[in-house]
Amino acid sequence: MNPKQYLKALAAAAAAALLLAGCASQKTTYQPKADYREFTDATWRPETSVRPPYRSNEIPVDAAAVLQEGVYAFYDVNQSFFQLKPNMAGTWDVAETVQNAGERCFNWERAAVKLIRNGRSVVNAGPMSASLLPDGRILLQNTGAAAFNAALELHAYNISGKPIRHFLRNGNNLPDSLAWFVPADAKFPEGSVAYLATYWLGDDELVQPSESAFTGASSIEKLMHRFSAGATPYCLNYVSHMGVTPYGLTFEKTNVRRGARRAAPAEGRFTLSPVERSNMFCQKVSGAAPRAGTWRITNIQGTRVLELLEDANVASPDIGIQPVNNASIDIGFAEVVRGADGRGRMQVVPVRIVRNNQPVTDFRLKFNGPAAQTIAQVLPAAAASRDQYEKTRAAK
């Protein structure tokens, strides 16, 4: 079955499941949400290394051969397909299909759906070519509006006979939202393979983790003034786990002038105060010892950025970074124009800074054809069960 036929079959399966979900017949059976204890492979702790998923054995992989055959990724019910096709230059062109509201198959994290160029958010799309590096990695070269280079390495795992729901994972290596509603007895057929990808970028990149996140500041100087020492701190993201210490951010007094624009790079110190986990307004924990770090103003991809470099005693999950990617990703704020051309206005938004030539592991797995076809068959019913579960919760 070629990719176009496969996508048509998936669409037909989704339509049939939606028809079933909308039927008022009492014969409709929904899958209950799984208990978290059923996900025995999830450690529910930050990930410190690349590890095989759910008791699967790593197998040898020829990345070029695999990618010429084609691989699939799933983002909720949406599927992406990626394939290398030889061209006259002796390299490959990338043939890529992204379904509905899905994402490109190979994104170093969900936030890389858009990249920041010259102070504007640009969709990560456009033509891509590939070539083989001497060390066996595949070099991807994107020539769209957000041009970039990324070296790609694959780890392959034999998942034949394994439960499907254990391999539907998000970027933090935890069960994705649909995994909770896939039956435990739904398993992969013989010949199924999953792939875990690691990336090395050719340049520092800025990605915006949330479209809705805001700071209320129109410049970096105003951001530091707004969240200066003694003010209510800015709530930072964190990797959710039992031992997490959420932090609120404030800036120590500096000589940076509020009206300064495009000044020479400057630096100073910031404070991280432990805050209540469930309080969205970042209420400080009384008597808790603060942590700190150094900020500096730089320019990345034509964009003015405030980088936050935490001290060594700050655990990376407490500021939203998986330990396995701690050397590759930093956090900060960027000045970005929001709104349509001619009517846009400058806003400071939180960003992740993905460092060049540092390995970034993406725990959202990719799949070969047999595995992907089986996943596509179970996702529509899982989505219907999730919808029913949410409706039931809302009605209580």
C-alpha positions in Angstrom: 0.0 0.0 0.0 1.6 3.3 -1.1 1.3 6.4 1.2 -1.6 7.9 -0.7 -3.6 4.7 -0.5 -2.7 4.4 3.1 -3.9 7.9 4.0 -7.2 7.2 2.2 -7.6 4.0 4.2 -6.9 6.0 7.4 -9.4 8.6 6.5 -12.0 6.0 5.9 -11.3 4.3 9.2 -11.6 7.7 11.0 -14.9 8.5 9.3 -16.3 5.1 10.3 -15.2 5.6 13.9 -16.7 9.1 14.0 -20.0 7.7 12.7 -20.0 5.1 15.4 -19.2 7.6 18.0 -22.1 9.8 17.0 -24.6 6.9 17.0 -27.1 6.8 19.8 -27.2 3.0 19.9 -26.4 1.5 23.3 -24.2 -1.1 21.5 -21.5 1.5 21.3 -18.7 0.5 23.7 -16.1 3.0 24.8 -12.6 2.1 26.2 -12.3 3.3 29.8 -9.2 5.4 30.6 -6.3 3.3 31.8 -4.9 3.6 35.3 -1.5 5.2 35.3 -0.1 2.0 37.0 -0.8 0.1 33.8 2.0 2.1 32.1 4.8 0.1 33.6 7.4 1.4 31.3 6.8 5.1 32.3 9.1 6.0 35.1 7.1 9.2 35.8 10.5 10.8 36.5 12.7 13.0 34.3 14.6 11.2 31.5 18.4 11.1 32.0 19.3 9.0 28.9 18.1 7.4 25.8 16.5 4.0 26.7 14.6 1.3 24.8 10.9 1.7 25.0 8.8 -0.9 26.8 11.0 -4.0 27.0 11.9 -3.8 23.3 15.2 -4.9 21.9 17.3 -2.4 19.9 18.2 -3.7 16.4 20.7 -2.6 13.8 19.5 0.2 11.6 20.5 1.6 8.2 19.0 5.1 8.4 19.2 5.8 4.7 17.5 2.5 3.8 14.8 3.0 6.5 14.0 6.6 5.3 13.9 5.6 1.7 11.2 3.0 2.6 9.5 5.8 4.6 8.5 6.3 8.3 5.4 7.6 10.0 4.7 9.7 13.0 1.5 10.4 14.9 0.4 13.7 16.6 -2.9 12.9 18.2 -5.1 11.4 15.4 -3.0 13.1 12.7 -0.4 11.2 10.8 2.8 12.4 9.1 4.8 10.5 6.5 8.4 11.1 5.5 10.3 9.5 2.7 13.6 10.0 0.8 13.6 9.9 -3.0 16.9 9.9 -5.0 17.5 13.0 -7.2 19.9 13.8 -10.0 22.5 15.2 -7.6 23.2 11.9 -6.0 21.4 12.9 -2.8 17.7 12.8 -1.9 14.6 14.9 -2.0 12.2 14.7 0.9 8.6 13.7 0.1 6.6 14.6 3.2 2.9 14.4 3.9 1.4 16.1 7.0 -2.2 15.3 7.8 -4.6 18.0 9.0 -3.3 19.6 12.2 -0.3 17.3 12.5 3.4 18.2 12.4 6.4 17.4 10.3 7.6 13.8 11.0 11.0 15.0 12.3 10.7 17.9 14.8 13.2 18.1 17.6 10.4 19.1 19.9 6.7 20.1 19.6 7.7 23.8 19.8 9.6 23.5 16.5 6.3 23.7 14.6 7.3 27.3 14.2 10.7 28.9 14.3 11.7 32.5 14.9 13.5 34.5 12.3 14.3 38.2 12.5 11.8 38.8 15.3 8.9 37.0 13.6 7.4 33.6 14.0 7.7 31.5 10.8 6.0 28.2 10.1 8.5 25.3 9.9 7.7 24.1 6.4 9.2 24.1 2.9 11.2 21.9 0.6 13.8 19.7 2.2 16.7 17.7 0.8 18.9 15.1 2.5 22.4 13.6 2.2 24.5 11.0 4.0 27.2 12.2 6.4 30.5 10.2 6.7 29.5 9.1 10.3 26.2 7.5 9.0 23.9 10.3 10.1 21.4 11.9 7.6 21.8 15.6 7.0 18.4 17.3 6.5 18.5 20.7 4.8 15.4 22.8 4.9 15.1 25.6 2.3 11.8 27.1 3.3 11.2 30.5 4.9 12.8 29.1 8.1 15.9 27.5 6.5 17.9 25.2 8.7 20.2 22.2 8.8 19.8 19.2 11.1 21.8 16.0 11.3 19.6 13.0 12.2 20.4 9.7 13.9 17.9 6.8 14.4 17.7 4.1 17.0 15.5 1.1 15.9 13.5 -1.2 18.2 11.7 -4.5 17.4 8.2 -3.9 18.7 6.5 -7.0 17.2 3.8 -8.3 19.5 4.1 -5.4 22.0 1.1 -3.4 23.3 0.4 -0.4 21.1 -0.5 2.0 23.9 3.0 1.8 25.4 4.6 3.3 22.3 2.3 6.3 21.9 4.5 8.8 23.7 4.9 12.5 23.9 8.1 14.5 23.9 8.6 13.8 27.6 8.5 10.0 27.1 5.1 9.8 28.9 1.8 8.3 27.5 0.3 10.6 24.9 -3.3 11.6 25.4 -4.7 8.8 23.2 -2.5 6.1 24.7 -4.8 6.1 27.8 -7.7 4.9 25.6 -6.1 2.2 23.5 -7.0 -1.3 24.7 -4.3 -3.3 26.5 -4.7 -6.2 24.1 -4.2 -4.2 20.9 -0.7 -5.2 19.8 1.7 -4.7 16.9 2.0 -7.3 14.2 5.1 -9.2 13.2 7.7 -7.0 11.4 6.8 -3.8 13.4 9.7 -1.4 14.1 9.8 1.8 16.2 12.4 4.5 15.8 13.8 7.1 18.2 15.4 10.2 16.7 18.2 12.3 17.9 19.1 15.6 16.2 22.1 18.0 15.9 21.3 21.5 14.6 23.6 23.5 12.4 22.8 26.8 14.2 21.2 28.0 17.4 17.4 28.0 17.0 14.6 29.7 18.8 11.3 27.9 19.4 8.2 29.2 21.2 6.8 26.5 23.5 3.4 28.1 23.7 1.4 30.3 21.4 -0.6 31.7 24.3 2.2 32.4 26.8 2.9 36.1 27.3 4.9 38.4 29.6 3.0 41.7 29.2 6.3 43.4 28.2 7.2 45.0 24.9 11.0 44.9 25.3 13.5 42.9 27.3 14.3 46.0 29.5 10.6 46.3 30.3 10.5 42.6 31.1 13.3 42.9 33.6 11.7 46.0 35.2 8.3 44.3 35.4 9.7 41.3 37.2 12.4 43.0 39.2 13.3 42.0 42.8 10.4 42.4 45.2 7.8 42.0 42.5 5.6 39.0 41.9 7.8 36.6 39.9 7.3 35.2 36.5 6.2 31.5 36.6 8.5 29.2 34.7 7.5 25.9 33.2 8.7 22.6 34.7 8.7 18.9 33.9 5.9 17.5 36.1 7.0 14.8 38.5 6.8 14.1 42.2 10.0 15.8 43.2 9.7 18.9 41.2 10.4 22.4 42.6 8.6 25.0 40.5 10.3 28.4 40.3 9.3 32.0 39.9 11.8 34.3 38.1 12.9 37.8 39.1 15.8 40.0 38.0 18.3 41.6 40.3 18.8 45.4 39.9 20.9 46.2 36.8 22.2 49.2 34.9 20.3 48.3 31.8 18.2 51.2 30.8 14.5 50.5 30.1 14.5 52.4 26.9 17.7 50.9 25.5 17.3 49.2 22.1 19.9 47.1 20.3 22.5 47.8 22.9 25.7 45.8 23.1 25.2 42.5 24.9 24.8 42.9 28.6 24.5 40.5 31.5 23.4 40.3 35.1 21.9 38.0 37.7 18.4 36.6 38.2 16.8 34.8 41.1 14.7 31.6 41.1 12.3 31.5 44.1 10.4 28.3 44.9 6.7 28.8 44.4 3.5 27.0 45.1 2.9 24.2 42.6 -0.8 24.7 42.1 -0.9 28.5 42.2 -0.9 30.1 38.7 0.1 33.5 40.2 3.5 32.2 41.4 3.1 32.6 45.2 6.5 32.2 46.8 7.0 29.3 49.3 7.7 30.9 52.7 11.2 30.1 54.0 12.3 28.2 50.9 15.9 28.8 49.7 16.1 30.5 46.4 18.4 29.6 43.5 20.0 31.9 40.9 21.7 32.2 37.5 23.1 34.6 35.0 21.2 36.4 32.2 22.7 37.8 29.1 21.3 39.7 26.0 22.3 38.2 22.7 21.1 38.0 19.1 20.0 34.6 17.6 18.6 34.2 14.1 18.2 38.0 13.8 16.2 38.2 17.0 17.0 40.0 20.3 17.1 37.4 23.1 17.5 37.3 26.8 19.2 34.0 27.7 18.8 32.5 31.2 21.8 30.4 32.3 21.0 28.7 35.5 23.6 27.9 38.2 24.8 24.3 38.6 22.6 23.7 41.7 19.4 24.2 39.6 17.9 20.9 38.4 17.0 21.2 34.8 13.5 19.6 35.1 12.6 22.4 37.5 12.9 24.9 34.6 11.2 22.6 32.0 14.1 20.7 30.5 14.6 17.0 30.4 18.1 16.1 31.8 19.0 14.1 28.7 18.7 17.4 26.7 20.1 19.7 29.4 23.3 20.5 27.4 21.3 21.1 24.3 18.4 23.4 25.4 18.3 26.6 27.4 15.4 28.9 28.2 14.9 32.6 27.8 12.8 35.4 26.3 12.7 36.9 22.8 11.4 40.1 21.3 8.9 39.0 18.6 6.5 40.9 16.5 3.0 39.6 16.9 0.1 40.4 14.5 -0.2 41.0 10.8 2.3 42.9 8.8 2.0 46.6 9.2 -0.1 46.3 12.4 2.1 44.0 14.4 3.6 45.1 17.7 6.6 43.9 19.6 6.1 41.5 22.5 8.5 39.6 24.7 7.7 35.9 24.7 9.2 32.9 26.5 11.4 30.7 24.2 13.6 27.7 24.2 17.1 28.0 22.8 18.2 24.9 21.0 22.0 24.9 20.8 23.8 24.0 17.6 25.8 20.8 17.3 24.4 19.4 20.6 22.3 16.2 20.6 18.5 16.6 21.2 16.5 13.5 21.8 12.8 13.4 20.8 10.9 10.7 22.7 7.9 10.8 20.3 8.5 7.6 18.4 8.3 7.1 14.6 7.2 3.8 13.0 7.6 1.7 9.9 4.6 0.8 7.7 3.3 -2.3 9.4 3.4 -0.6 12.9 1.8 2.6 11.5 -1.0 0.8 9.8 -2.0 -0.9 13.1 -1.8 2.3 15.0 -4.0 4.0 12.5 -6.7 1.3 12.9 -6.9 1.9 16.7 -6.7 5.7 17.0 -10.2 6.6 15.8 -11.8 4.4 18.5 -9.4 5.7 21.1 -10.3 9.3 20.1 -14.0 8.5 20.4 -13.4 7.0 23.9 -11.4 10.0 25.0 -14.2 12.3 23.8 -16.8 10.3 25.7 -14.6 10.4 28.8 -14.2 14.1 28.6 -18.0 14.6 28.1 -18.7 12.4 31.1 -16.3 14.4 33.3 -17.8 17.7 32.2 -21.3 16.5 33.0 -20.4 15.7 36.6 
